[in-house]
Amino acid sequence: MKTNSEKTIFEMSVPGRKGFRCAPSDVPAADLPEGLARGALPLPELSELDVVRHYTRLSRLNYSVDGGFYPLGSCTMKYNPKACEKAAAMTGLSALHPLQPIETVQGALLILHETQTILCELGGMAAGSLTPAAGAQAEFCGVKMIAAYLRDQGQTQRKVMLIPDSAHGTNPASSVMCGFACKPVKTNARGNVDLEDLARYCGDELAGIMITNPNTLGLFDENILDVTRMVHEAGGLVYGDGANMNALLGIVKPAALGIDVMHYNLHKTFSTPHGGGGPGAGAVCCVEKLADYLPGPVAAVIEEMTDEEPPVYGLVEPKKSIGMVRAFWGHFAIILRAYVYCMMVGKNGMREIGETATLNANYLMAALKDVYPLPYDRVCMHEFVLDAKWKDAPGIRAFDVAKRMMDYGLHPPTYYFPLIVHEALMIEPTETESKDVLDAFINVMRSIAEEAKTNPELLTNAPVETPFGRLDEVKAAKDLKVAV
Ligand SMILES: Cc1ncc(COP(=O)(O)O)c(C=O)c1O
């Protein structure tokens, strides 16, 4: 017989059981107007305690950064400081309405303006907009800005956008949505953009390149200055996918590398909660010549400070803006958390973020590379990619390793990305984990590598310790059953 914790809420239902009691009605009963009632809803009948236990049990099935190590490569699942949450919950900020008169939201506009300024400073950029809802949408904006700029320069024949073969799928998607034809550029044996391959496309039709640095192999591109020079000399522009900016904050300014327009994933680098599809925020920042094309609105000082009065902030539309991509100000509560995070870390602390994240990643890589194949064996940045493919464990794939990690209570890393590493396990520890946590992770990963050879069924049948075992992942996504 099933215990209550194994039953669905529908199986727990007992006819007539209630979780509420209404006060006796002091008005005459009336029927609902025709057509308003939807008929009987098949809702379970439960007590308040049944409902509380049900949702508490479900919440415990969630894996989160607050619950355990989350080495999901390219996602920067770092600890989300609770002070940021506290600020976001302050009534003076959380109860604002974006249609309030501008003079009543000066504090919120100051926060937007200062966040833009901090992000521009970190990137060496001239201007920025915070409205895009995610990295992918910020990419779309940045590439649209490139298209608009080229159009204004009479360069409409420039239709080719280059995408390194290690890139995230959102890069080609953004380019295609902006009307460009994507051409893949090869990665060389050291994990850098292959300059010979790049040179083939450097002509009159080149619109630009979308480059991620450090790239999705977790490597700093040693050819980056040549890449941006070659694209610029050919008349193209350079988009910098800043999803991996956690490694560079306060150390390298993308503008100094030749990047013209870039985005930050505030929900990764600046530690706002993410996962499960949002909400996020993807600020887009650019050099001077692209500033007029930014998506609006952007926060600006509309009246300078005098000796007696602070500046007056407003929202302005850049002159040749590609338009609005999100309602009102973007995801204000996410931007606010990122702002508080920046203020807590401070200018000097920014550098430590990337240094510690890089140290942690190299520590893990060095401790695992004798038991897992490492396709690009050089010092990594904030993450690294293993190839879970062993000659003496031919039946094992990255998927099996990832599933086995769940039996050890760990969240799996990103797998099968980047696409150029066949059995990719992309591991990003972030700067917020202690050496104890990293050591425990190393032990688990070494045990799994041993099991792959001595007892492969442990991996191919995993996970066995989780509430559900191996799912048909395609069916689970296409035919989702949410009633647990
Ligand atoms: C390298 C890279 N670029 C872009 C993105 C897209 O960012 P978002 O998920 O915020 O849309 C991601 C997300 O994982 C990424 O890893």
The ligand as an SDF file (V2000), in Angstrom:
LIG
                    3D

 16 16  0  0  0  0  0  0  0  0999 V2000
   27.4070   31.2130  -23.7770 C   0  0  0  0  0  0  0  0  0  0  0  0
   25.9640   31.5670  -23.5980 C   0  0  0  0  0  0  0  0  0  0  0  0
   25.4310   32.5410  -24.3480 N   0  0  0  0  0  0  0  0  0  0  0  0
   24.1460   32.9190  -24.2190 C   0  0  0  0  0  0  0  0  0  0  0  0
   23.3100   32.3050  -23.3150 C   0  0  0  0  0  0  0  0  0  0  0  0
   21.8680   32.7360  -23.2420 C   0  0  0  0  0  0  0  0  0  0  0  0
   21.5600   33.3290  -22.0300 O   0  0  0  0  0  0  0  0  0  0  0  0
   20.0860   33.2710  -21.4090 P   0  0  0  0  0  0  0  0  0  0  0  0
   19.8880   31.8740  -20.9090 O   0  0  0  0  0  0  0  0  0  0  0  0
   20.0820   34.2850  -20.3290 O   0  0  0  0  0  0  0  0  0  0  0  0
   19.1330   33.5880  -22.5050 O   0  0  0  0  0  0  0  0  0  0  0  0
   23.8080   31.2630  -22.5080 C   0  0  0  0  0  0  0  0  0  0  0  0
   22.9240   30.5660  -21.5500 C   0  0  0  0  0  0  0  0  0  0  0  0
   23.2170   29.5520  -20.9810 O   0  0  0  0  0  0  0  0  0  0  0  0
   25.1680   30.8830  -22.6520 C   0  0  0  0  0  0  0  0  0  0  0  0
   25.6960   29.9160  -21.9030 O   0  0  0  0  0  0  0  0  0  0  0  0
  1  2  1  0
  2  3  1  0
  2 15  2  0
  3  4  2  0
  4  5  1  0
  5  6  1  0
  5 12  2  0
  6  7  1  0
  7  8  1  0
  8  9  2  0
  8 10  1  0
  8 11  1  0
 12 13  1  0
 12 15  1  0
 13 14  2  0
 15 16  1  0
M  END
$$$$
